[in-house]
């Protein structure tokens, strides 16, 4: 019998005797260390669940005396938390990547990338388009962008696209360039086609990538469904019960809705709308759509690119690339137009902004529309580099920074070279950002970062990578507390989606979404946190993941 099985037992209500009839519950959890994440951050021993919602909290004796159930879980003091919510990710894209893209994450050289792609072609000989994602030239000895010379030799007939880990740069071969109609004369606003000796190298930055992706055959409904269910499986195994999906079209949202209604997709999804005309027309006319599983009430915009590919828009030039200050992927007039449309239709705005110039632009646009403090919860996604004079604008206009702490621990060894010694002080400044409004949602941005929310917790609190580096932590003045990190992954993530009354804490009346870990992240030594495992994930009182360990 494994360790987890020993924690779980089922007993008949008839085996418990009482002077008065007990109330029936679908699930009772006893002898837990249950972090409610309520206003007082209180801890309780026991929880009762009925019809997918929490109906009572208390001591184990109180709940046992009051409720009977055919399903009772004795946690033997193990920690119970609200289900984790990832406040910024690419749920569908992650699942699709698992089905059709080679994983290039962590590759130590471009030669290794090529080796993986050759193996991918042999593994999937019928695939026409060869796709990979996850490479990062900052991990290589030669940190310059590669060109497509070797790709052209290895794959002369198959179009190839290799997307950088941040999704804001891609390398394509000549076949892909030809299919997309890209040549030396190609220009595109908000993007760049890199040239060498007057010819495309195959490197595409930001909006230029779309010239290629638009000619890749789109997945059909069957593959979309498979991608969503594959992503769900991995999310549940990581303790996630909800995700904020950062940009979806009408087509994908409809399939999510149908899978949820069929009972197949149990993951709770907060869907940010991609600003295509068809998608906005479909949802603006009906207003916010919200139920327990699907919430459609925001739009996702992009202001700039990424720091790693030098596409993030900075006020001054990159410290390691004079003459380049990055780029805006959308012009300010268009961004303001979308923000005004969202405001007029009662929708939240969530904008990707990484560079200090992009953050300043969006805070200014938001301020022009919002005017002052409010409860509209407009968000800046990432808020990676912020000028010192701009931090107060988050508080002034009640703008919520939605951050991904593992970006800091992934970028910390090279980010200083990009922005220099002074600007780095305002980068990944999570404690400074948190103080502006007193709350802040946390996410991972998966598949750009690892899906594991425990890594988010560790990076937030300890500010080290999984190897324990740097020894003293990265800019520890911007670490946040364990309590703040847990709130950011639960209640504050729910609040960022206007869902704090339904989820995010273990409270009576809320959805019975829980995660049980093998160790208590609130008390164990810092170096133990990265190795914590999920034992069980529960959604609406139903076990959706059970560890085999």
C-alpha positions, 0 to 999 in steps of 0.5 A: 500500500503506497503512502497516499493510499494510507491517508485515504479511507472510505467508511459508511455513515452507518458505522458512525452513531449519533443521537441525532441524524447527521447531515449528508456530505459528498466529501469530508476531509479530516485531520488536515492542516488546511490553509484557508487563505481567508482574510485572517489566513486561518488554518482549520482541521476539517472540511465538508463538501456537498454538491461541489461546494464547501458547506462547513469548516471546523475541527475534525471532531466538529465536522465528524459530529455534524456530517456523515459521508461515504467518502472521508479522507484523513490527511494525517496532518498533511497540508491542504490548500485552495486549488492553485490558479495560474493567472497567466498561461497559454493553456491551449498552446501548451497542449497543442505543443505537446502534440505536434512540436519538438521540445527544445527547452534547455538545449545547450547549443544550436547543434543540439536543437538540430539533433532534436529536430532530426529525431522529430522528423524521423519520429513523425515522418508524415508531418509536413511542417516541422515545429519546435519551441523552447530554444534560448540562445542565452544558454549557449556559448555563442549567444547570437541569434542563429541563421538558417544555413544548417536548417536549409541543408537538413530540411530542404523540402519540409518547412521548419519553424523553431520558436524561441522560448518566449514566443517572440522570435523564431527561426525558419528555414528557406522553405518556410520563407518561400511559403510565407512570401518573405524576402529581403524587401519584406517589412512589417510593423511591429516586427523584423525580418533579420537580414545578413548580406542583404538576405533573410537569415531566417530569424523573425522577430515578433509580428514577422513570425505571424507571416509564417504561422498564418500559412501553417495548416490550422488544427481541426476541432479533434486536435484542438480538443485533444490539445485541451484535454492533454493540457488539463491532464498535466495541469491537474497533476501540477495542482492547478484547478484554474487557469487564466488563458492569455489570448483565445479566439472565438473558435477555441473558446467554443470548443472549451465551452463544449468540452466543459458542458460535456463534462470532459474539461473540468479545468476552470478557464478565465479566457482573455479574448484575442482582439480579432474583429470576429472574436470581439464582435461575438462577445462584446455584443453579449457582455461578460459570460461567466459560469463556474467553469468558463469566464469571458470578461477580458481582452488580451493586448500586446504592447511589445516583445520580449527582453530575451529577443531584444524586442521589449520596448525600452525607453533607452537603448539596450545596454548590450545593443546600442541603437536598438531600444526594442519595438512596439508590436502595435501602434499606440493609437490602436492599443488605445482604441482597443482599451476604449472599446473594452471600457465601453463594453465593460471588459477588463484589459490585460496587456503584455508589457515588458520593457519600461517604455511599453509599461509607461505607454500602457499605464498612460493609456490606462490612466487616460481612460480610467482617470483615477482609482477604480475596481475595474482591475485592468492588468499589466501582464509581466510588468518586467522592467518599470521605470522608477517614476512609473511604479506609482501609476499602478496604484494611482489607476488601480492597475494590477501587475500580473507577474510570473516569478520564474521569469526572474529566475530564468532571466537573472543571469543575463537580464542585467546585460540587457538593461544595465546596472540601474534599470535592473533595479526596477526589473522583476520588482515584485515586492515593489509592485505588490505594495502599489495595490496590496495584492498581485496575481501570480502565474507561470506563462507556461509553456514559456516557463515550467507549468509547476506552480511550486516553482512559482512559489519558490521563485517568489519567496527565495528568488533562486533557480532550481540549482539554488543559485545565486546563493544569496538570492536575486535582488532579495529586496523584491522577494515576497512572503510565503503568505503573499505567494500563496495568496498570489496563486489562489485568492489573488489570482481569483480576484484578478478574474473577478472570481474571489467570491467563488474560488481562491480560498477554503471558505463556506459557499465556495467551490470545493477545489483543493490541492494536497501536497506531500510537504507543507510549503508554508513551513519546510526549509527553503531548499526543500520547496522545489521537490514538493510533490502533488498528492491529490487535486480535487475539483468540485469535490471530485478527485481529478488527480491522485499520485501513484507514489 
